Each structure stands twice: as structure tokens, then as C-alpha cells.
Amino acid sequence: MPRQNTSPADYPQAVLQQIEQLAHNIAIARKRRGESQAQWAKKLGISQPTMARIERGDPSVAMASYVMCMWLINRAQGLADLVAPLNDHAALEKEVAKVRAKRRPANSPYSAPGARKPPAANPVTGQHPPRVAEPAKAWSTAQGLAALMAGSTSKKHDG
């Protein structure tokens, strides 16, 4: 068996606590079924001392042995579902942040936290006003609007 790079003593305390809780639950399940450690060890294909180490929460016991215990307890429950992509909330948050960053360029006046929202669309036309109007374009739009209001179709440009 390959040697571990990290000593179980170096594992985060939260991980060790989860392994201890798992071990405790395995021991309860075995006892509720009225079976001995030797009986479970035989079902799992491990030794009775290894079964005792599992129930003590020894983090150096092979993961497959713990998984087999969980499978004996609940064959219908999928262990892999615990780490399924849909349940990986940290990765999902990162992906959402990346999509949001692509939507709003960093130099946009609307991208800073707490920044004002972009102008709303015109309720009649459904079009959004330009964010940065070019002077010539804004001038011709103003001239066209003035001409329409005056009833004229002439669109002279006074440069």
C-alpha cells in the first residue's frame, strides 16, 4: 500500500471530527443490527482489528473500507451524490461570479459595487438609450426630433 504524504495528525480538525462522527454512526448501525465487529469484518473482507479501527475513527484506514461500511448501512444512498457537481456550492458561486464579470466590463460605470444601475429602456420603443452618445449622432437625433415636432420633413444639418 502506498504511504500517505500527510500524517492524520496534520488533518484539519473539522475533517477529523467528521471521520469520528462517521465512525460513531457506523458503530451504532452495526449494533442496531445485532451484529459483531467480526461479522461485519467478514462481510467487508477486512480483519476484525481493522473494523475496530473504523469504529474508533482512525483516519489512516482505507477510504474503501469506510465506503463499504456506508454501503452496508444504506445501499440505496449514493455517496458520490455528496460531491456531485450540483452540490458543489463553492464552484457554482465561482462560476456565477465569472459570468457576471463577463457581462459587465471592468471599465463600465455600472460595474463597480454599489454603482448606479444602467438607464431603463424606453417604455414606448423598448430601446435603451446610448451609454455614451457621440456628439454628431446626438445632434442629428435632436435635429430630427425638432423637425418632426415642427412638422417639417427637412433634415438640414447646420454643421
Secondary structure, 3 states (H helix, E strand, C coil): CCCCCCCHHHCCHHHHHHHHHHHHHHHHHHHHCCCCHHHHHHHHCCCHHHHHHHHHCCCCCCHHHHHHHHHHHCCCCCHHHHHCHHHCHHHHHHHHHHHHHHHCCCCCCCCCCCCCCCCCCCCCCCCCCCCCCCHHHHHHHHHHHHHHHHCCCCCCCCC
